[in-house]
Amino acid sequence: MRYGRDIWTEDFAIQSWRDLLGEYLTVFLADLKQSLKSSRTLLAIGAPRGNVLGPPFGNITLQWRTWIEKEIVDRLIIDQNSSNCPSMWHDLWPMHRGYGYLQNYLDGFNMNPLREDLSVEYQPVFCNLPARLYLARQWQQRSTVEEETLLEHPLVEGLVFSSFRHDNPGPVRRTDWTA
């Protein structure tokens, strides 16, 4: 018991719990990075933008700054969305929608605009470090103008799209699913 509390029977500091869960993810990624070193394989991670995992996983602290500063990840892809299926745009886990999240990328709660986050939150952390930042765009409607504008930001290395959505039109054409 790191904090001297039994969470099954005693009140505890919920933010310390969220931070601890985030730390477990960071330890896992650090171990994975160490395992990949001998093969010289890069580690790329997709995550929501912000400081918590958000829907549907809860308010677990997302320690992306540590991943970059300690060179745990080589590539960070932000604006991932674990609440929508990238191939069919189904809403997954609808019971995990709504309020209660410290940040919610689905409705923008407690989130800055993307361009502001790139400059204010992400750019200072990435400065002079080898990791590279990419933006997930598969959940956005395509816009050449917006995509070109995002690519002009000095931090953005590229845009990431789901191969399922654009390269697998068969399931969409069948229309045997419900939205």
DRENDO-1510 file (C-alpha; in Angstrom, 1 decimal, always signed):
<recs>
REC; n; res; u; v; w
REC; 1; MET; +0.0; +0.0; +0.0 .
REC; 2; ARG; +1.8; +3.0; -1.3 .
REC; 3; TYR; -0.5; +5.5; +0.3 .
REC; 4; GLY; -1.4; +3.6; +3.4 .
REC; 5; ARG; -5.1; +3.1; +2.4 .
REC; 6; ASP; -7.1; +0.0; +1.6 .
REC; 7; ILE; -9.3; +1.2; -1.3 .
REC; 8; TRP; -11.7; -1.6; -0.7 .
REC; 9; THR; -12.6; -0.5; +2.8 .
REC; 10; GLU; -11.3; +3.1; +3.4 .
REC; 11; ASP; -11.7; +6.5; +1.8 .
REC; 12; PHE; -8.8; +7.4; -0.4 .
REC; 13; ALA; -7.5; +10.3; -2.5 .
REC; 14; ILE; -9.1; +9.6; -5.9 .
REC; 15; GLN; -6.5; +11.7; -7.8 .
REC; 16; SER; -3.7; +9.7; -6.3 .
REC; 17; TRP; -5.4; +6.6; -7.5 .
REC; 18; ARG; -5.8; +8.0; -11.0 .
REC; 19; ASP; -2.1; +9.0; -11.0 .
REC; 20; LEU; -1.1; +5.5; -9.9 .
REC; 21; LEU; -3.0; +3.9; -12.7 .
REC; 22; GLY; -1.3; +6.3; -15.2 .
REC; 23; GLU; +2.0; +5.4; -13.7 .
REC; 24; TYR; +1.3; +1.7; -14.3 .
REC; 25; LEU; +0.8; +2.5; -18.0 .
REC; 26; THR; +4.0; +4.4; -18.0 .
REC; 27; VAL; +5.9; +1.5; -16.4 .
REC; 28; PHE; +4.5; -0.8; -19.0 .
REC; 29; LEU; +5.6; +1.4; -21.9 .
REC; 30; ALA; +9.0; +1.9; -20.4 .
REC; 31; ASP; +9.4; -1.9; -20.1 .
REC; 32; LEU; +8.2; -2.3; -23.7 .
REC; 33; LYS; +10.6; +0.3; -24.9 .
REC; 34; GLN; +13.5; -1.6; -23.2 .
REC; 35; SER; +12.4; -4.8; -24.8 .
REC; 36; LEU; +12.4; -3.2; -28.2 .
REC; 37; LYS; +15.9; -1.7; -27.9 .
REC; 38; SER; +17.8; -4.7; -29.2 .
REC; 39; SER; +15.7; -4.8; -32.4 .
REC; 40; ARG; +16.0; -1.0; -32.8 .
REC; 41; THR; +12.2; -0.8; -33.2 .
REC; 42; LEU; +10.6; +2.5; -32.7 .
REC; 43; LEU; +7.7; +2.8; -30.2 .
REC; 44; ALA; +4.7; +4.8; -31.4 .
REC; 45; ILE; +1.7; +5.3; -29.1 .
REC; 46; GLY; -1.7; +6.7; -29.9 .
REC; 47; ALA; -3.5; +8.5; -27.1 .
REC; 48; PRO; -6.3; +11.1; -26.7 .
REC; 49; ARG; -5.2; +14.7; -26.5 .
REC; 50; GLY; -5.1; +16.0; -22.9 .
REC; 51; ASN; -4.1; +14.8; -19.5 .
REC; 52; VAL; -6.5; +11.9; -18.9 .
REC; 53; LEU; -7.5; +8.9; -20.9 .
REC; 54; GLY; -11.2; +10.0; -20.9 .
REC; 55; PRO; -14.1; +8.0; -22.4 .
REC; 56; PRO; -14.5; +5.1; -22.1 .
REC; 57; PHE; -11.6; +4.4; -19.7 .
REC; 58; GLY; -12.1; +7.1; -17.1 .
REC; 59; ASN; -9.9; +9.8; -15.5 .
REC; 60; ILE; -6.7; +7.8; -15.5 .
REC; 61; THR; -3.8; +10.3; -15.7 .
REC; 62; LEU; -2.1; +10.3; -19.0 .
REC; 63; GLN; +1.6; +10.8; -18.4 .
REC; 64; TRP; +2.5; +11.7; -22.0 .
REC; 65; ARG; +5.0; +14.3; -20.8 .
REC; 66; THR; +7.0; +11.7; -18.9 .
REC; 67; TRP; +6.9; +9.5; -22.0 .
REC; 68; ILE; +8.5; +12.2; -24.1 .
REC; 69; GLU; +10.9; +13.6; -21.5 .
REC; 70; LYS; +12.3; +10.2; -20.6 .
REC; 71; GLU; +12.3; +9.1; -24.2 .
REC; 72; ILE; +10.0; +6.2; -23.6 .
REC; 73; VAL; +8.1; +6.7; -26.8 .
REC; 74; ASP; +9.5; +7.7; -30.2 .
REC; 75; ARG; +6.3; +8.8; -31.7 .
REC; 76; LEU; +3.1; +10.2; -30.0 .
REC; 77; ILE; -0.1; +10.3; -32.0 .
REC; 78; ILE; -2.6; +12.5; -30.3 .
REC; 79; ASP; -6.4; +12.9; -30.9 .
REC; 80; GLN; -7.0; +9.2; -30.8 .
REC; 81; ASN; -10.6; +8.3; -30.0 .
REC; 82; SER; -11.3; +5.0; -28.2 .
REC; 83; SER; -15.0; +5.7; -28.2 .
REC; 84; ASN; -15.6; +5.3; -32.0 .
REC; 85; CYS; -14.9; +2.4; -34.3 .
REC; 86; PRO; -12.5; +3.8; -37.0 .
REC; 87; SER; -13.8; +1.5; -39.7 .
REC; 88; MET; -17.6; +1.9; -39.2 .
REC; 89; TRP; -17.9; +5.0; -37.1 .
REC; 90; HIS; -20.0; +3.1; -34.5 .
REC; 91; ASP; -20.2; +4.6; -31.1 .
REC; 92; LEU; -18.6; +2.1; -28.8 .
REC; 93; TRP; -19.4; +1.9; -25.1 .
REC; 94; PRO; -22.3; +4.5; -25.2 .
REC; 95; MET; -22.9; +3.9; -21.5 .
REC; 96; HIS; -19.6; +5.7; -20.8 .
REC; 97; ARG; -20.7; +8.9; -22.4 .
REC; 98; GLY; -21.7; +12.0; -20.5 .
REC; 99; TYR; -20.4; +13.8; -17.5 .
REC; 100; GLY; -17.8; +12.8; -14.8 .
REC; 101; TYR; -14.7; +13.1; -16.9 .
REC; 102; LEU; -12.0; +15.6; -16.0 .
REC; 103; GLN; -11.5; +16.1; -19.7 .
REC; 104; ASN; -13.7; +14.8; -22.4 .
REC; 105; TYR; -12.5; +14.8; -26.0 .
REC; 106; LEU; -16.0; +13.8; -27.3 .
REC; 107; ASP; -17.7; +17.0; -26.3 .
REC; 108; GLY; -14.6; +19.2; -25.7 .
REC; 109; PHE; -15.2; +19.5; -22.0 .
REC; 110; ASN; -12.1; +21.1; -20.3 .
REC; 111; MET; -10.2; +20.9; -23.6 .
REC; 112; ASN; -8.4; +23.7; -25.4 .
REC; 113; PRO; -8.6; +24.0; -29.2 .
REC; 114; LEU; -6.2; +21.7; -31.0 .
REC; 115; ARG; -4.0; +24.4; -32.4 .
REC; 116; GLU; -3.7; +26.0; -28.9 .
REC; 117; ASP; -2.7; +22.7; -27.3 .
REC; 118; LEU; -0.1; +22.1; -30.0 .
REC; 119; SER; +1.6; +25.4; -29.2 .
REC; 120; VAL; +1.0; +25.8; -25.5 .
REC; 121; GLU; +1.0; +22.2; -24.1 .
REC; 122; TYR; +2.9; +20.0; -26.6 .
REC; 123; GLN; +5.5; +22.1; -28.3 .
REC; 124; PRO; +7.4; +23.1; -25.1 .
REC; 125; VAL; +7.6; +19.4; -24.0 .
REC; 126; PHE; +8.9; +18.1; -27.4 .
REC; 127; CYS; +11.4; +21.0; -27.8 .
REC; 128; ASN; +14.9; +19.6; -28.4 .
REC; 129; LEU; +13.9; +16.0; -27.8 .
REC; 130; PRO; +13.9; +13.2; -30.4 .
REC; 131; ALA; +10.2; +12.2; -30.2 .
REC; 132; ARG; +7.9; +13.2; -33.0 .
REC; 133; LEU; +4.2; +14.2; -32.8 .
REC; 134; TYR; +1.5; +13.1; -35.2 .
REC; 135; LEU; -2.2; +13.9; -35.3 .
REC; 136; ALA; -4.9; +11.2; -35.6 .
REC; 137; ARG; -7.5; +12.5; -38.1 .
REC; 138; GLN; -9.7; +9.4; -38.9 .
REC; 139; TRP; -12.6; +10.7; -36.7 .
REC; 140; GLN; -12.6; +14.1; -38.5 .
REC; 141; GLN; -14.3; +14.9; -41.7 .
REC; 142; ARG; -11.7; +15.4; -44.4 .
REC; 143; SER; -10.8; +19.1; -45.0 .
REC; 144; THR; -7.8; +19.8; -47.2 .
REC; 145; VAL; -7.5; +23.4; -45.9 .
REC; 146; GLU; -7.6; +22.2; -42.2 .
REC; 147; GLU; -5.1; +19.4; -42.9 .
REC; 148; GLU; -2.7; +21.7; -44.6 .
REC; 149; THR; -3.0; +24.2; -41.8 .
REC; 150; LEU; -2.3; +21.5; -39.2 .
REC; 151; LEU; +0.7; +20.3; -41.2 .
REC; 152; GLU; +2.1; +23.9; -41.2 .
REC; 153; HIS; +2.5; +23.7; -37.4 .
REC; 154; PRO; +6.3; +23.2; -36.7 .
REC; 155; LEU; +5.6; +20.4; -34.2 .
REC; 156; VAL; +3.3; +18.3; -36.4 .
REC; 157; GLU; +5.2; +15.6; -38.3 .
REC; 158; GLY; +2.2; +14.2; -40.1 .
REC; 159; LEU; -1.4; +13.1; -40.0 .
REC; 160; VAL; -2.6; +9.6; -39.3 .
REC; 161; PHE; -5.7; +8.1; -40.8 .
REC; 162; SER; -7.3; +4.7; -40.2 .
REC; 163; SER; -6.7; +2.3; -43.1 .
REC; 164; PHE; -10.0; +0.7; -42.3 .
REC; 165; ARG; -12.1; +3.7; -43.1 .
REC; 166; HIS; -10.5; +4.6; -46.4 .
REC; 167; ASP; -9.3; +1.2; -47.6 .
REC; 168; ASN; -12.2; -1.0; -46.6 .
REC; 169; PRO; -15.3; +0.3; -48.3 .
REC; 170; GLY; -17.0; -3.1; -48.5 .
REC; 171; PRO; -18.6; -3.1; -45.1 .
REC; 172; VAL; -19.9; +0.4; -45.6 .
REC; 173; ARG; -21.4; -0.4; -49.0 .
REC; 174; ARG; -23.2; -3.5; -47.6 .
REC; 175; THR; -25.1; -1.2; -45.1 .
REC; 176; ASP; -25.9; -4.2; -42.9 .
REC; 177; TRP; -25.0; -2.3; -39.7 .
REC; 178; THR; -26.8; +0.3; -37.6 .
REC; 179; ALA; -25.4; +3.7; -36.6 .
</recs>
